[in-house]
Amino acid sequence: MAEAKVQQEIRTDIPHPKNTIYTRCIKRVLDVVLSGTAIVVLSPVLLVLMLLELIIHGRPIFYMDKRPGKDGRIFEMYKFRSMLNETERDGKHLTPAERITPFGRFLRRTSLDELPGLFNVFNGTMSVIGPRPLMVDYLPLYNERHKYRHSVRPGLACWRIGGTDQLDSSTWTWNDQFESDIYYVEHVSFWLDVKMVLKTFKILFSRSEMRTNSNRVKFDGKNLLETRTKKQILADEAAKAAEQMKTDN
C-alpha cells in the first residue's frame, strides 16, 4: 500500500498576510496592464482555440464554474473546456477520465485552457499570481491556518519555489499546495511574483501530467498528506475488502 514517503508536519499557527503598497496597489495595476496586454496580443490564439473548441467539444465554448475568491467571495471562473458534454453511456455516468479528449489533454498539459482566466484577472476577480481557486465545497474543510489562502486574490498559478518540477500526487500533496499558498500570502512581493512566473514556464516545459490525468483525490479536510491517486485508493480499498472477506470466511 502506498504511503507518504515523509511524514510532514501539519502546521496550525496563524499566518500574517503581508500588507505593503505592492499588495494594496501596485500588484493590481500590474494585473490590469499585463492581462489587458496579453488579451490583445493573444487574441489570434484565443480565436483559433475558440474555433477548435466549437468543432471538437461543441457548445458551450467556455467552462464556467463558481469558485471562492478573495475573502471567500464567490465568483465565476472562465476556462476553455477540456471534456465532452456526454455524461452517460449505457445508462452509466462517464468519469472525467472518459470524457477528456486528446485536445483537452493538450490544453491542460500546456495550460492553454487557462487563457480565458486572463479576463478574470482583468476584471479583478483573480490575479496573475496567487493561490489557485479551488472548489466552493472545500471552504468549510480548511483548518484555521489554510483559510488564509483566501486573504489574497486567487491566481492563475502559485508554485513552491524550489523542489521538483515533476508534479504528481506523491510530490504535491494538498498540504504542499496549501503551505505554498500560505508562504505566498506571507511573502508576496514583486520579485516573488517574477519567480512564480518563471516557475510556471518551467512547470509547463516539464510535461507534468498532474493536470491531465483527472486522477488526483479530492480534498476532504483529512487527507492533507495523501500521496495516492484515486485509482490507488480504490485498489487499496478493494484489497482490504478482499482480505476482510478471507478473514470472515
C-alpha positions in Angstrom: 0.0 0.0 0.0 1.4 3.4 -1.0 2.0 5.7 2.0 3.5 9.2 2.4 7.3 9.0 1.9 8.0 11.5 4.7 5.6 12.3 7.5 5.1 16.1 7.1 4.1 18.4 9.8 0.6 19.9 9.5 1.1 23.4 10.8 -1.7 25.2 12.8 -0.1 28.6 13.5 -2.0 31.6 12.1 -0.3 33.3 9.2 0.5 37.0 8.9 -0.5 38.2 5.4 1.9 40.8 4.0 0.5 44.3 3.7 2.6 46.7 1.6 2.0 49.3 -1.1 2.7 46.5 -3.6 0.0 44.2 -2.3 -2.5 47.1 -1.9 -2.0 48.9 -5.2 0.9 48.1 -7.5 0.1 44.4 -7.9 -3.4 45.2 -9.1 -2.1 47.8 -11.6 0.3 45.2 -13.0 -2.5 42.7 -13.2 -4.6 45.1 -15.3 -1.7 46.1 -17.6 -0.4 42.5 -18.1 -3.8 40.8 -18.6 -5.0 43.6 -20.9 -1.9 43.4 -23.0 -2.0 39.6 -23.1 -5.6 39.6 -24.2 -4.8 41.9 -27.1 -1.6 40.1 -28.1 -3.0 36.6 -27.8 -6.4 37.4 -29.4 -5.5 35.4 -32.6 -4.6 32.4 -30.4 -7.8 32.8 -28.4 -9.9 33.0 -31.6 -8.2 29.8 -33.0 -8.8 28.0 -29.7 -12.4 29.1 -29.6 -13.0 27.7 -33.1 -11.3 24.4 -32.3 -13.4 24.2 -29.1 -16.6 24.7 -31.2 -15.5 22.0 -33.6 -14.2 19.4 -31.1 -16.2 20.0 -28.0 -19.2 21.9 -29.2 -21.1 24.4 -27.2 -20.6 26.0 -24.8 -17.0 27.0 -25.7 -16.1 28.0 -22.1 -16.2 26.1 -18.9 -17.5 28.4 -16.2 -17.6 27.4 -12.6 -18.3 29.1 -9.2 -15.1 29.4 -7.2 -14.2 31.3 -3.9 -12.1 34.4 -4.4 -10.5 36.9 -2.0 -12.1 36.7 1.5 -14.2 33.7 0.2 -16.4 35.8 -2.1 -17.8 33.6 -4.9 -17.0 34.5 -8.5 -17.3 32.8 -11.9 -14.1 31.4 -13.2 -13.5 31.0 -17.0 -11.6 28.2 -18.8 -11.6 26.5 -22.1 -13.4 23.2 -21.9 -11.3 20.0 -22.0 -14.1 17.5 -21.9 -17.1 16.4 -23.9 -20.6 17.1 -22.8 -21.5 13.4 -22.7 -22.5 12.4 -19.2 -23.9 8.9 -19.8 -23.0 5.8 -21.7 -25.3 2.7 -21.5 -27.0 4.3 -18.5 -23.8 4.9 -16.6 -22.2 8.2 -15.8 -18.9 8.8 -17.5 -15.9 9.6 -15.4 -13.8 12.7 -16.1 -11.0 10.4 -17.4 -13.5 9.1 -20.0 -14.8 12.5 -21.0 -11.5 14.2 -21.5 -10.4 14.4 -25.1 -6.8 14.3 -26.7 -7.3 18.0 -27.5 -8.4 18.6 -23.9 -5.3 16.8 -22.6 -3.2 19.1 -24.8 -4.9 22.2 -23.5 -4.3 21.1 -19.9 -0.7 20.0 -20.4 0.1 23.3 -22.0 -2.2 25.3 -19.7 -3.9 26.9 -22.7 -7.2 26.0 -21.1 -6.4 28.7 -18.5 -6.2 31.6 -21.1 -9.8 32.7 -20.5 -8.7 33.3 -16.9 -7.0 36.5 -18.3 -10.5 38.0 -18.3 -10.8 37.1 -14.6 -7.5 38.9 -13.9 -8.6 41.9 -15.9 -12.0 42.2 -14.1 -10.4 41.9 -10.7 -11.7 38.6 -9.5 -8.2 36.9 -10.0 -4.6 37.9 -10.1 -1.8 36.6 -12.4 -0.1 35.0 -9.4 -1.9 33.8 -6.4 -3.4 30.6 -4.8 -5.4 28.6 -7.2 -9.2 29.0 -6.8 -10.4 25.6 -5.7 -13.9 24.2 -5.3 -16.5 26.0 -3.2 -17.2 22.7 -1.4 -13.7 23.0 0.2 -14.4 26.2 2.0 -15.7 24.6 5.3 -12.9 22.0 5.2 -9.9 24.2 5.6 -8.2 24.4 9.0 -7.8 27.9 10.5 -4.3 28.3 9.0 -5.2 27.3 5.5 -8.3 29.6 5.4 -5.8 32.4 5.0 -5.1 31.3 1.4 -8.2 33.4 0.7 -6.7 36.6 2.1 -5.4 37.5 -1.3 -6.9 37.2 -4.8 -6.7 33.8 -6.3 -4.3 33.5 -9.3 -3.5 31.6 -12.5 -0.5 30.0 -10.7 1.1 29.6 -7.3 4.0 27.2 -7.0 6.5 26.1 -4.4 9.8 27.8 -5.1 12.5 25.1 -5.3 11.9 21.4 -5.4 10.9 19.1 -8.3 9.0 20.4 -11.3 7.6 16.9 -12.0 4.4 17.2 -10.1 2.2 14.3 -9.1 0.3 13.1 -6.1 3.5 12.0 -4.3 5.3 15.3 -4.8 2.4 17.7 -4.5 0.1 16.8 -1.7 -2.8 19.1 -0.5 -0.6 20.1 2.4 2.2 21.0 0.0 -0.2 23.1 -2.1 -1.8 24.9 0.9 1.6 25.6 2.6 2.9 27.0 -0.7 -0.2 29.3 -0.8 0.4 30.4 2.8 4.1 31.1 2.0 2.9 33.3 -0.8 0.4 35.1 1.4 3.1 35.9 3.9 5.9 36.8 1.4 4.2 38.3 -1.6 6.4 40.8 -3.4 7.2 41.9 -7.0 10.3 39.6 -7.0 8.3 36.6 -5.7 5.7 37.1 -8.4 8.5 37.2 -11.0 9.9 33.9 -9.6 6.4 32.4 -9.7 6.0 33.4 -13.4 9.4 31.8 -14.3 8.5 28.7 -12.3 5.2 28.4 -14.3 7.2 28.2 -17.5 9.5 25.6 -16.0 6.4 23.5 -15.0 4.9 23.9 -18.5 8.1 22.5 -20.1 8.5 19.7 -17.6 5.4 18.0 -19.2 3.8 17.3 -15.8 0.8 15.0 -16.1 -0.8 16.4 -12.9 -3.5 18.4 -14.7 -4.2 15.9 -17.4 -5.0 12.6 -15.7 -8.0 13.8 -13.6 -6.8 11.3 -11.0 -6.0 13.5 -8.0 -8.0 12.7 -4.9 -10.4 15.4 -3.8 -9.7 17.3 -0.6 -11.9 16.1 2.3 -10.4 18.0 5.2 -8.5 14.9 6.5 -6.2 13.9 3.6 -3.7 16.7 3.6 -0.8 14.2 3.4 -2.4 11.8 1.0 0.1 10.7 -1.7 -2.1 8.1 -3.5 -4.1 8.7 -6.6 -7.9 7.9 -6.8 -7.1 4.6 -8.6 -4.5 3.6 -5.9 -7.0 4.3 -3.1 -9.7 2.3 -4.9 -7.2 -0.6 -5.4 -6.2 -0.5 -1.7 -9.8 -0.4 -0.6 -10.6 -3.4 -2.8 -7.6 -5.3 -1.4 -8.7 -4.5 2.1 -12.3 -5.7 1.3 -10.9 -9.0 -0.2 -8.7 -9.6 2.8 -11.6 -8.9 5.1 -13.7 -11.5 3.3 -11.0 -14.1 3.6 -10.8 -13.3 7.4 -14.6 -13.6 7.8 -14.6 -16.9 6.0 
